[in-house]
Amino acid sequence: MNKNFFEVKNVDFKVGGKNKVNNVSFSIKKEGEVICLLGPSGIGKTTILRTIAGLEKIDNGSIELNNKTLSSKKMNVDPENRNISLAFQENSLFPHYTIEKNILLGAERNKEKKEKKISLKEIINLLDIAHILNKYPHQVSAGEAQRASLARSLVSEPDLLLLDEPLSNVDQSFKEEIQVRLKQLIKDAKITTIIVTHDSYEAFYLGDYCGIILNQELKQFDKPYNVYHFPNSIEVVNFLNRGILIPAKVTSPKSLENSDLGTITGNFIKPYPIGTDVKLLIQPEDLEHDDRSNLKLDVTDKKFRGSNFIYTLKTSSDLLIPVFVHSHHIHQHEINDKFGIKKPIHIEHLVCF
């Protein structure tokens, strides 16, 4: 039986005696995989990282890494003996050391390692921080300090890397480039990583798996594609905010009916008896634009996103439905225009609650 590289089993994560996230279980199957934890601020994501790092103790369940128990009710391996590196969201650099000296502290942690997978020069170039190496933390921007902290964590080559909102202070114009570089470096060096973020796009790109934490629970833990297309609860749908739930009635094993949109066909993710009233998830890419259609809805809002528009359409029963349209489409609609929806409506995966 293959053992998971990292595993959290039935753990209540708490801080100051107060439970933050209850009865959590998830695993990382192979060394080098990346897990992203998503959730609103204050939900307990950072507490999970602090506990895995050994800064908080647990009263139940266990945390295991590479066939070694790190935390349980009976034991707690000291943080310095876990070979886990935690990069906090806030600036955690030593103020009396230069940026270079701060980074070299990370390299000191595993200096006895014979085979180094990552060079210091590579990390400095990756994060574009060569120009600040001789400066002190108070002399650099928040984004630069955060990247320096990330460099210190990476250069230590830990068994497990924990990143708390690692790019939250990085300029948006630079963030996507850093994401690409960071993912490549982590994957090439096979550094097993858990990333906490509030940015679902970042989580979907960086993570092999994503965990959604809401209302003190790990609501869903799955591959990013499945989290987006097959959310397992209304809570996850509302958190991701990538669509709308509309009322519908199941009319056959492959169809349902909505009073505004008519018949919608597809494959149910979960079967329902004919006649069941459900809430159907409509995501922006599910409906197609067609001005020749006799199904016309009113445009109430239009968001330009560069490569696409997201139109918000109002139905006769006042539902507000988002629809994705490529930005190169010929006829752009304005507020209060009529917008045609292609019929018959077919949605490959019918997600209902």
C-alpha positions in Angstrom: 0.0 0.0 0.0 1.5 3.4 -1.1 1.8 5.9 1.7 0.9 9.5 1.1 3.9 11.9 1.2 1.9 14.3 3.5 -1.3 13.7 5.3 -3.6 15.6 7.7 -6.1 13.2 9.5 -9.1 14.5 11.4 -7.4 17.6 12.8 -9.2 20.5 14.6 -7.0 23.5 13.9 -7.2 26.1 16.7 -5.4 29.1 18.0 -5.6 30.5 21.5 -7.9 27.6 22.5 -10.5 28.6 19.9 -11.3 26.3 17.0 -10.8 27.8 13.6 -11.3 24.8 11.2 -12.8 21.5 12.4 -12.1 17.9 11.5 -9.9 18.5 8.5 -8.5 15.7 6.4 -6.5 15.9 3.2 -3.4 14.5 1.7 -0.6 15.1 -0.7 0.1 11.9 -2.6 3.4 12.5 -4.2 6.5 14.6 -3.4 6.5 17.8 -5.4 2.7 18.3 -5.6 1.2 21.7 -4.9 -1.9 22.2 -2.7 -3.8 25.6 -2.6 -6.1 26.5 0.2 -8.8 29.0 -0.6 -11.2 30.8 1.7 -12.2 34.3 3.0 -10.0 36.3 5.4 -10.1 35.1 9.0 -11.4 31.6 8.2 -8.3 29.8 9.6 -6.0 29.3 6.6 -3.0 30.8 8.2 -3.7 28.8 11.4 -3.5 25.6 9.3 -0.1 26.6 8.0 1.2 27.6 11.5 0.0 24.3 12.9 1.7 22.2 10.1 4.9 24.2 10.8 4.7 23.3 14.5 3.8 26.7 15.9 0.4 25.5 17.1 -0.4 22.2 18.8 -3.3 19.8 18.1 -5.6 17.9 20.4 -6.9 15.3 18.0 -5.9 13.6 14.8 -2.5 13.7 13.3 -0.2 15.4 10.8 2.4 13.2 9.0 5.2 14.0 6.6 7.3 11.5 4.7 6.3 8.6 6.9 7.0 10.6 10.1 4.3 11.8 12.6 4.9 15.5 13.2 1.8 16.3 15.4 -0.7 14.3 17.4 -2.4 14.5 20.7 0.6 12.9 22.3 3.5 14.5 20.5 4.6 17.7 18.7 7.9 17.8 16.9 9.6 21.1 17.4 9.4 23.5 14.4 13.2 23.5 13.8 13.2 19.7 13.5 10.4 19.4 10.9 12.4 20.7 7.8 9.3 22.8 6.9 9.7 26.3 5.7 6.9 28.9 6.3 6.8 32.2 4.5 4.4 34.6 6.1 2.2 37.1 4.3 3.6 40.0 6.3 7.3 41.0 6.2 9.2 38.5 8.4 12.7 39.6 7.5 15.3 40.5 10.1 15.5 44.3 10.1 19.2 44.5 11.0 20.3 42.2 8.2 20.6 43.0 4.5 18.2 41.3 2.1 21.1 39.1 0.9 21.9 38.1 4.5 18.3 37.3 5.2 18.1 35.0 2.2 21.4 33.3 3.1 19.9 32.4 6.5 17.6 30.1 4.5 20.5 28.5 2.7 22.1 27.8 6.1 19.2 25.5 7.2 20.1 22.7 4.9 23.7 23.4 4.1 24.6 19.7 4.8 22.5 18.6 1.8 24.9 17.2 -0.7 22.6 17.6 -3.7 21.2 21.1 -4.1 18.3 21.3 -6.5 18.1 25.1 -6.6 20.8 27.7 -6.8 20.7 30.9 -4.9 21.4 32.8 -8.2 18.5 31.1 -9.8 16.1 32.1 -7.1 17.3 35.7 -7.1 16.8 35.9 -10.9 13.4 34.2 -10.6 12.1 36.8 -8.2 13.9 39.8 -9.7 15.5 40.9 -6.5 19.2 41.3 -7.5 19.0 45.0 -7.3 17.9 45.0 -3.6 20.4 42.5 -2.1 22.5 45.1 -0.4 19.5 47.0 1.0 17.8 46.6 4.4 14.2 45.5 4.8 13.0 49.1 5.6 14.6 50.3 2.4 12.5 48.1 0.0 8.8 48.0 -0.9 6.3 45.6 0.6 6.3 43.5 -2.6 10.1 43.3 -2.7 10.3 42.3 1.0 7.7 39.6 0.3 9.7 38.2 -2.6 12.8 38.2 -0.5 11.0 36.2 2.2 9.9 33.8 -0.5 13.5 33.5 -1.7 14.7 32.7 1.8 12.1 29.9 2.0 12.9 28.5 -1.4 16.6 28.4 -0.9 16.3 26.3 2.2 14.9 23.4 0.0 12.5 22.1 2.7 10.6 18.9 2.7 7.4 21.0 2.8 7.1 24.6 1.8 4.2 26.6 3.3 3.4 29.9 1.6 0.9 32.4 3.1 -0.5 34.7 0.4 3.0 34.7 -1.2 2.2 37.2 -4.0 -0.3 39.4 -2.3 2.0 42.5 -2.3 3.4 41.9 -5.8 2.2 44.3 -8.5 -0.5 42.9 -10.8 1.6 43.5 -13.9 4.4 41.3 -12.4 2.3 38.8 -10.6 1.5 36.5 -13.5 5.1 36.3 -14.6 6.2 35.4 -11.0 3.5 32.8 -10.9 4.8 31.1 -14.0 8.4 31.2 -12.7 7.5 30.0 -9.2 5.5 27.1 -10.5 8.3 26.0 -12.8 10.9 26.2 -10.1 8.8 24.3 -7.5 8.0 21.6 -10.0 11.6 21.3 -11.3 12.9 21.0 -7.8 10.0 18.8 -6.6 9.3 20.9 -3.6 6.1 19.9 -2.0 4.1 23.1 -1.3 0.9 24.3 0.4 -0.2 27.8 -0.6 -2.8 29.8 1.1 -4.5 32.4 -1.1 -7.7 34.3 -1.6 -7.2 34.5 -5.3 -9.0 31.6 -7.1 -7.3 32.2 -10.4 -3.9 31.9 -8.6 -5.0 28.7 -6.9 -6.3 27.2 -10.1 -3.0 27.9 -11.9 -0.6 26.9 -9.1 -2.4 24.0 -7.4 -2.5 20.4 -8.4 -5.4 20.3 -5.8 -7.5 23.0 -4.2 -9.2 23.0 -0.8 -12.1 25.4 -0.1 -12.4 26.4 3.5 -15.8 27.9 4.6 -17.6 28.2 7.9 -14.9 26.3 9.9 -14.9 23.4 7.5 -12.9 22.1 4.5 -15.9 22.0 2.1 -14.2 20.6 -1.0 -10.8 19.2 -1.8 -10.3 18.4 -5.5 -8.5 19.2 -8.7 -9.0 22.8 -9.7 -11.1 21.8 -12.8 -13.5 19.9 -10.6 -13.7 22.6 -8.0 -14.7 25.1 -10.7 -17.0 23.0 -12.8 -18.3 20.6 -10.2 -18.7 22.6 -6.9 -20.2 20.3 -4.3 -22.3 22.8 -2.4 -24.1 26.1 -2.7 -21.6 27.5 -0.3 -18.7 26.8 -2.7 -20.7 28.2 -5.6 -21.3 31.5 -3.7 -17.7 31.7 -2.6 -16.3 31.3 -6.1 -18.8 33.8 -7.4 -18.5 32.4 -11.0 -22.2 32.0 -11.8 -25.8 32.1 -10.7 -28.2 29.5 -9.4 -31.6 29.5 -11.2 -34.8 27.6 -10.4 -35.6 24.7 -12.7 -37.6 21.5 -12.8 -36.2 18.2 -13.9 -38.1 17.0 -17.0 -36.1 13.9 -18.1 -32.8 12.1 -17.3 -31.1 14.6 -19.5 -33.1 17.8 -19.4 -34.8 20.4 -17.2 -37.0 23.4 -17.7 -36.6 27.0 -16.5 -39.5 29.5 -17.0 -37.2 32.2 -18.5 -34.8 30.1 -20.6 -37.0 27.2 -21.6 -35.6 23.7 -22.0 -32.0 23.0 -21.0 -30.3 19.7 -21.9 -27.1 18.1 -20.7 -25.7 15.5 -18.4 -26.6 15.6 -14.7 -23.7 15.4 -12.3 -26.1 13.9 -9.8 -29.3 12.2 -11.0 -32.7 13.6 -9.8 -36.2 12.1 -10.2 -38.3 13.6 -12.9 -40.4 16.5 -11.4 -37.8 17.5 -8.9 -37.4 21.2 -8.3 -33.7 22.1 -8.3 -31.3 25.1 -8.5 -29.2 24.9 -11.6 -25.7 26.5 -11.8 -25.3 28.7 -14.8 -21.7 29.9 -15.3 -20.7 32.7 -17.7 -19.5 30.3 -20.4 -22.6 28.1 -20.4 -24.8 30.3 -22.6 -24.0 31.3 -26.2 -24.6 34.7 -27.8 -26.9 34.6 -30.9 -28.8 37.8 -31.9 -30.8 35.7 -34.4 -32.4 33.8 -31.5 -36.0 34.6 -30.4 -34.8 34.3 -26.8 -33.8 37.9 -26.0 -32.7 39.2 -22.6 -32.0 42.8 -21.4 -28.4 43.9 -20.9 -28.0 45.5 -17.4 -24.2 45.5 -17.1 -21.1 44.9 -19.2 -17.6 44.3 -17.9 -14.6 44.5 -20.3 -11.9 42.1 -19.2 -9.5 42.5 -22.1 -9.9 39.2 -23.8 -13.6 39.0 -23.1 -16.8 40.8 -22.0 -19.0 39.5 -19.2 -22.5 40.7 -19.9 -25.1 40.7 -17.1 -28.5 39.8 -18.6 -31.9 40.3 -16.9 -34.7 37.8 -17.5 -38.4 38.4 -17.3 -38.5 37.1 -13.7 -35.6 39.4 -12.8 -32.8 36.8 -12.7 -29.4 38.3 -13.4 -27.4 35.9 -15.5 -23.7 36.4 -16.5 -22.7 35.5 -20.1 -19.1 35.3 -21.4 -18.5 36.8 -24.9 -15.1 37.0 -26.6 -14.0 40.6 -26.9 -13.6 40.3 -30.7 -17.3 39.6 -31.3 -18.7 41.9 -34.0 -21.8 43.4 -32.4 -21.2 44.8 -29.0 -24.2 45.5 -26.8 -24.8 48.5 -24.6 -26.9 48.8 -21.4 -30.6 48.2 -22.0 -30.0 46.5 -25.4 -31.5 43.2 -26.2 -29.1 40.3 -26.2 -29.9 37.0 -27.9 -29.2 33.6 -26.4 -28.6 30.6 -28.7 -31.3 27.9 -28.5 -31.6 25.1 -27.8 -29.6 25.5 -24.7 -27.2 22.7 -24.0 -24.9 22.6 -21.0 -22.4 19.7 -20.9 -22.5 19.3 -17.1 -25.7 20.1 -15.3 -24.7 21.0 -11.7 -27.8 21.2 -9.5 -28.6 21.5 -5.8 
